Amino acid sequence: MTDKTSTAPEPSLRDWLLSETPSTRRQARWGAFYQGWVVFRRNKLAMLGLIILVLLVLTAIFAPLLSPYDPYAQSLPNRLKPPSAAHWLGTDSMGRDILSRLIWGSRTTLFIVGTVALIAPILGLLIGTIAGFAGGWVDQVLMRITDIFLAFPKLILALAFVAALGPGIGNAVLALALTAWPAYARLARAETLSIRRADFIAAARLQGAGPTRLLIHHIWPLCVSSLIVRVALDMAGIILSAAGLGFLGLGAQPPLAEWGAMISDGRTYIMDFWWVAAMPGLAIFVVSLAFNLLGDGLRDVLDPKGDKE
């Protein structure tokens, strides 16, 4: 007679991710990510925003394949044609297909948003955490500089920078980044002040950790989640500011397709040929709304003070 030994069934991937006692740091990290995704996908509006932004990214990547016409090819006999089967969103004053220019303009929008989202939060995180951690005169000097930037409306300050640097998409991105960092610096400083006297910081000091290690390995990771939420919510404002610079002729220069410049081109014909300005305006509205919806969803996941019911 042989003994039959029972073996425990292999845990599923979901059980592995939701384990309350993770055996490795990797399991804990992936488990936290999965739980955050579960909370995020319950928010239907946030999922809608995510889908819109994924479609925007795919549109920008595959613009040469999706664009029905050359976005820069002029056809004066077809100028100011209304939406039709040949031109789904109509044509502009130069006879260029508006849908094609919107598709290629998505690349410009993503370039501006991505670059500003990379520069401004990093600069704000660096300045804010140094100010909050160092304190004293360092905090006073850095925060007074921050207050000077916050004293001016963002768009007005961006206009001043672009006027000094010259028109162009690169200078517009730099101007937007230079006007966006103070809000992130304030947020990072507030987070740093709340955790710099925590017990785990004191324990790390006793183990010989210096200021640089404390900032990079202990304080920055705790500030990142709040900054991500703030960045997602600020993207709509950045898109509108970029479109404002393009509308004034200080952003992307012709013939580059840019949604704000397209609205500027169509403002002369707004009463009779409404689609020339309305279509890029609708694109700006949809993408801005998507970023706001995504930001709300990320706040539910990443904000430790928020309700995650």
Contacts in CASP RR format, 6 or more apart in sequence:
PFRMAT RR
TARGET T0000
AUTHOR 0000-0000-0000
METHOD contacts of the structure
MODEL  1
MTDKTSTAPEPSLRDWLLSETPSTRRQARWGAFYQGWVVFRRNKLAMLGL
IILVLLVLTAIFAPLLSPYDPYAQSLPNRLKPPSAAHWLGTDSMGRDILS
RLIWGSRTTLFIVGTVALIAPILGLLIGTIAGFAGGWVDQVLMRITDIFL
AFPKLILALAFVAALGPGIGNAVLALALTAWPAYARLARAETLSIRRADF
IAAARLQGAGPTRLLIHHIWPLCVSSLIVRVALDMAGIILSAAGLGFLGL
GAQPPLAEWGAMISDGRTYIMDFWWVAAMPGLAIFVVSLAFNLLGDGLRD
VLDPKGDKE
11 19 0 8 1.000
14 34 0 8 1.000
16 27 0 8 1.000
17 27 0 8 1.000
17 30 0 8 1.000
17 31 0 8 1.000
17 34 0 8 1.000
17 35 0 8 1.000
18 31 0 8 1.000
18 34 0 8 1.000
18 35 0 8 1.000
19 27 0 8 1.000
19 31 0 8 1.000
22 28 0 8 1.000
22 31 0 8 1.000
36 301 0 8 1.000
37 301 0 8 1.000
39 300 0 8 1.000
39 301 0 8 1.000
39 308 0 8 1.000
40 46 0 8 1.000
40 47 0 8 1.000
40 297 0 8 1.000
40 298 0 8 1.000
40 300 0 8 1.000
40 301 0 8 1.000
41 47 0 8 1.000
43 296 0 8 1.000
43 297 0 8 1.000
43 300 0 8 1.000
45 293 0 8 1.000
45 296 0 8 1.000
45 297 0 8 1.000
46 293 0 8 1.000
46 294 0 8 1.000
46 295 0 8 1.000
46 296 0 8 1.000
46 297 0 8 1.000
46 298 0 8 1.000
46 300 0 8 1.000
48 290 0 8 1.000
48 293 0 8 1.000
49 289 0 8 1.000
49 290 0 8 1.000
49 291 0 8 1.000
49 293 0 8 1.000
49 294 0 8 1.000
50 290 0 8 1.000
50 293 0 8 1.000
50 294 0 8 1.000
52 286 0 8 1.000
52 287 0 8 1.000
52 289 0 8 1.000
52 290 0 8 1.000
52 293 0 8 1.000
53 287 0 8 1.000
53 290 0 8 1.000
53 291 0 8 1.000
53 294 0 8 1.000
56 106 0 8 1.000
56 109 0 8 1.000
56 110 0 8 1.000
56 287 0 8 1.000
56 290 0 8 1.000
57 110 0 8 1.000
59 66 0 8 1.000
59 103 0 8 1.000
59 106 0 8 1.000
60 105 0 8 1.000
60 106 0 8 1.000
60 107 0 8 1.000
60 109 0 8 1.000
60 110 0 8 1.000
63 103 0 8 1.000
63 104 0 8 1.000
63 105 0 8 1.000
63 106 0 8 1.000
63 107 0 8 1.000
66 103 0 8 1.000
67 97 0 8 1.000
67 99 0 8 1.000
67 100 0 8 1.000
67 103 0 8 1.000
67 104 0 8 1.000
68 88 0 8 1.000
68 97 0 8 1.000
68 99 0 8 1.000
68 100 0 8 1.000
69 87 0 8 1.000
69 96 0 8 1.000
69 97 0 8 1.000
69 99 0 8 1.000
69 100 0 8 1.000
70 100 0 8 1.000
71 96 0 8 1.000
71 97 0 8 1.000
71 100 0 8 1.000
71 101 0 8 1.000
71 103 0 8 1.000
71 104 0 8 1.000
71 105 0 8 1.000
71 257 0 8 1.000
72 96 0 8 1.000
72 255 0 8 1.000
72 257 0 8 1.000
73 96 0 8 1.000
74 94 0 8 1.000
74 95 0 8 1.000
74 96 0 8 1.000
75 91 0 8 1.000
75 94 0 8 1.000
75 95 0 8 1.000
75 96 0 8 1.000
76 94 0 8 1.000
76 95 0 8 1.000
78 87 0 8 1.000
78 91 0 8 1.000
78 95 0 8 1.000
79 91 0 8 1.000
79 92 0 8 1.000
79 93 0 8 1.000
79 94 0 8 1.000
79 95 0 8 1.000
80 91 0 8 1.000
80 92 0 8 1.000
80 93 0 8 1.000
80 95 0 8 1.000
80 269 0 8 1.000
80 273 0 8 1.000
80 276 0 8 1.000
81 87 0 8 1.000
81 90 0 8 1.000
81 91 0 8 1.000
81 95 0 8 1.000
82 90 0 8 1.000
82 273 0 8 1.000
82 275 0 8 1.000
83 89 0 8 1.000
83 90 0 8 1.000
83 275 0 8 1.000
84 90 0 8 1.000
87 97 0 8 1.000
87 98 0 8 1.000
87 99 0 8 1.000
88 99 0 8 1.000
89 97 0 8 1.000
89 98 0 8 1.000
89 99 0 8 1.000
89 102 0 8 1.000
89 275 0 8 1.000
89 279 0 8 1.000
90 97 0 8 1.000
90 98 0 8 1.000
90 99 0 8 1.000
90 275 0 8 1.000
90 276 0 8 1.000
90 279 0 8 1.000
91 97 0 8 1.000
91 98 0 8 1.000
92 98 0 8 1.000
92 101 0 8 1.000
92 262 0 8 1.000
92 265 0 8 1.000
92 266 0 8 1.000
92 276 0 8 1.000
93 265 0 8 1.000
93 266 0 8 1.000
93 268 0 8 1.000
93 269 0 8 1.000
93 276 0 8 1.000
98 262 0 8 1.000
98 275 0 8 1.000
98 276 0 8 1.000
98 279 0 8 1.000
98 280 0 8 1.000
99 279 0 8 1.000
101 257 0 8 1.000
101 262 0 8 1.000
101 280 0 8 1.000
102 257 0 8 1.000
102 259 0 8 1.000
102 262 0 8 1.000
102 279 0 8 1.000
102 280 0 8 1.000
102 283 0 8 1.000
104 257 0 8 1.000
105 257 0 8 1.000
105 258 0 8 1.000
105 259 0 8 1.000
106 283 0 8 1.000
108 169 0 8 1.000
108 252 0 8 1.000
108 256 0 8 1.000
108 257 0 8 1.000
108 258 0 8 1.000
108 259 0 8 1.000
109 239 0 8 1.000
109 242 0 8 1.000
109 258 0 8 1.000
109 259 0 8 1.000
109 287 0 8 1.000
111 169 0 8 1.000
111 173 0 8 1.000
112 169 0 8 1.000
112 172 0 8 1.000
112 173 0 8 1.000
112 176 0 8 1.000
112 238 0 8 1.000
112 239 0 8 1.000
112 242 0 8 1.000
113 235 0 8 1.000
113 238 0 8 1.000
113 239 0 8 1.000
113 242 0 8 1.000
115 173 0 8 1.000
115 177 0 8 1.000
116 173 0 8 1.000
116 176 0 8 1.000
116 177 0 8 1.000
116 180 0 8 1.000
116 238 0 8 1.000
117 231 0 8 1.000
117 235 0 8 1.000
117 238 0 8 1.000
119 173 0 8 1.000
119 174 0 8 1.000
119 177 0 8 1.000
119 181 0 8 1.000
120 176 0 8 1.000
120 177 0 8 1.000
120 180 0 8 1.000
120 181 0 8 1.000
120 184 0 8 1.000
120 231 0 8 1.000
121 181 0 8 1.000
121 184 0 8 1.000
121 227 0 8 1.000
121 230 0 8 1.000
121 231 0 8 1.000
123 177 0 8 1.000
123 181 0 8 1.000
123 184 0 8 1.000
123 185 0 8 1.000
124 181 0 8 1.000
124 182 0 8 1.000
124 184 0 8 1.000
124 185 0 8 1.000
124 188 0 8 1.000
125 184 0 8 1.000
125 185 0 8 1.000
125 188 0 8 1.000
125 220 0 8 1.000
125 223 0 8 1.000
125 224 0 8 1.000
125 227 0 8 1.000
127 142 0 8 1.000
127 146 0 8 1.000
127 181 0 8 1.000
127 185 0 8 1.000
127 188 0 8 1.000
128 142 0 8 1.000
128 146 0 8 1.000
128 184 0 8 1.000
128 185 0 8 1.000
128 186 0 8 1.000
128 188 0 8 1.000
128 189 0 8 1.000
128 192 0 8 1.000
129 188 0 8 1.000
129 189 0 8 1.000
129 191 0 8 1.000
129 192 0 8 1.000
129 215 0 8 1.000
129 219 0 8 1.000
129 220 0 8 1.000
129 223 0 8 1.000
130 138 0 8 1.000
130 142 0 8 1.000
130 215 0 8 1.000
131 138 0 8 1.000
131 139 0 8 1.000
131 142 0 8 1.000
131 143 0 8 1.000
131 146 0 8 1.000
131 185 0 8 1.000
131 189 0 8 1.000
131 192 0 8 1.000
132 139 0 8 1.000
132 189 0 8 1.000
132 192 0 8 1.000
132 193 0 8 1.000
132 196 0 8 1.000
133 192 0 8 1.000
133 196 0 8 1.000
133 211 0 8 1.000
133 214 0 8 1.000
133 215 0 8 1.000
133 219 0 8 1.000
134 211 0 8 1.000
139 189 0 8 1.000
142 185 0 8 1.000
143 189 0 8 1.000
146 182 0 8 1.000
146 185 0 8 1.000
146 186 0 8 1.000
147 182 0 8 1.000
149 157 0 8 1.000
149 178 0 8 1.000
149 179 0 8 1.000
149 181 0 8 1.000
149 182 0 8 1.000
150 182 0 8 1.000
150 183 0 8 1.000
150 186 0 8 1.000
152 160 0 8 1.000
152 179 0 8 1.000
154 176 0 8 1.000
154 179 0 8 1.000
154 180 0 8 1.000
154 241 0 8 1.000
155 241 0 8 1.000
155 244 0 8 1.000
157 175 0 8 1.000
157 178 0 8 1.000
157 179 0 8 1.000
158 172 0 8 1.000
158 175 0 8 1.000
158 176 0 8 1.000
158 178 0 8 1.000
158 179 0 8 1.000
158 241 0 8 1.000
158 245 0 8 1.000
159 175 0 8 1.000
159 245 0 8 1.000
159 248 0 8 1.000
159 250 0 8 1.000
161 171 0 8 1.000
161 174 0 8 1.000
161 175 0 8 1.000
161 178 0 8 1.000
161 179 0 8 1.000
162 168 0 8 1.000
162 171 0 8 1.000
162 172 0 8 1.000
162 175 0 8 1.000
162 245 0 8 1.000
162 250 0 8 1.000
162 251 0 8 1.000
163 250 0 8 1.000
165 171 0 8 1.000
165 174 0 8 1.000
165 175 0 8 1.000
166 250 0 8 1.000
167 249 0 8 1.000
167 250 0 8 1.000
167 251 0 8 1.000
167 253 0 8 1.000
168 250 0 8 1.000
168 251 0 8 1.000
168 252 0 8 1.000
168 253 0 8 1.000
169 251 0 8 1.000
169 252 0 8 1.000
169 253 0 8 1.000
169 256 0 8 1.000
169 258 0 8 1.000
171 251 0 8 1.000
172 242 0 8 1.000
172 245 0 8 1.000
172 246 0 8 1.000
172 250 0 8 1.000
172 251 0 8 1.000
172 252 0 8 1.000
173 242 0 8 1.000
175 245 0 8 1.000
176 238 0 8 1.000
176 241 0 8 1.000
176 242 0 8 1.000
176 245 0 8 1.000
179 241 0 8 1.000
180 234 0 8 1.000
180 238 0 8 1.000
183 230 0 8 1.000
183 234 0 8 1.000
184 227 0 8 1.000
184 230 0 8 1.000
184 231 0 8 1.000
187 223 0 8 1.000
187 226 0 8 1.000
187 227 0 8 1.000
187 230 0 8 1.000
188 223 0 8 1.000
188 226 0 8 1.000
188 227 0 8 1.000
191 219 0 8 1.000
191 222 0 8 1.000
191 223 0 8 1.000
191 226 0 8 1.000
192 219 0 8 1.000
192 223 0 8 1.000
195 201 0 8 1.000
195 219 0 8 1.000
195 222 0 8 1.000
196 219 0 8 1.000
200 218 0 8 1.000
201 214 0 8 1.000
201 218 0 8 1.000
201 219 0 8 1.000
204 213 0 8 1.000
204 214 0 8 1.000
204 217 0 8 1.000
204 218 0 8 1.000
205 214 0 8 1.000
209 217 0 8 1.000
209 218 0 8 1.000
225 302 0 8 1.000
225 303 0 8 1.000
225 304 0 8 1.000
226 302 0 8 1.000
226 303 0 8 1.000
228 298 0 8 1.000
228 302 0 8 1.000
229 295 0 8 1.000
229 298 0 8 1.000
229 299 0 8 1.000
229 302 0 8 1.000
229 303 0 8 1.000
232 291 0 8 1.000
232 294 0 8 1.000
232 295 0 8 1.000
232 298 0 8 1.000
233 291 0 8 1.000
233 292 0 8 1.000
233 295 0 8 1.000
233 296 0 8 1.000
233 299 0 8 1.000
235 288 0 8 1.000
235 291 0 8 1.000
236 287 0 8 1.000
236 288 0 8 1.000
236 289 0 8 1.000
236 291 0 8 1.000
236 292 0 8 1.000
237 288 0 8 1.000
239 284 0 8 1.000
239 287 0 8 1.000
239 288 0 8 1.000
239 291 0 8 1.000
240 284 0 8 1.000
240 288 0 8 1.000
242 251 0 8 1.000
242 260 0 8 1.000
243 258 0 8 1.000
243 259 0 8 1.000
243 260 0 8 1.000
243 263 0 8 1.000
243 284 0 8 1.000
244 260 0 8 1.000
245 251 0 8 1.000
246 252 0 8 1.000
246 258 0 8 1.000
246 260 0 8 1.000
246 261 0 8 1.000
246 264 0 8 1.000
247 260 0 8 1.000
247 261 0 8 1.000
247 263 0 8 1.000
247 264 0 8 1.000
248 264 0 8 1.000
249 261 0 8 1.000
249 264 0 8 1.000
251 258 0 8 1.000
251 261 0 8 1.000
252 258 0 8 1.000
252 261 0 8 1.000
254 261 0 8 1.000
259 280 0 8 1.000
259 281 0 8 1.000
259 283 0 8 1.000
259 284 0 8 1.000
260 280 0 8 1.000
260 281 0 8 1.000
260 284 0 8 1.000
262 276 0 8 1.000
262 277 0 8 1.000
262 279 0 8 1.000
262 280 0 8 1.000
263 277 0 8 1.000
263 280 0 8 1.000
263 281 0 8 1.000
263 284 0 8 1.000
265 276 0 8 1.000
265 277 0 8 1.000
266 273 0 8 1.000
266 276 0 8 1.000
266 277 0 8 1.000
267 277 0 8 1.000
269 276 0 8 1.000
269 277 0 8 1.000
270 276 0 8 1.000
270 277 0 8 1.000
299 306 0 8 1.000
300 306 0 8 1.000
300 307 0 8 1.000
300 308 0 8 1.000
301 308 0 8 1.000
END
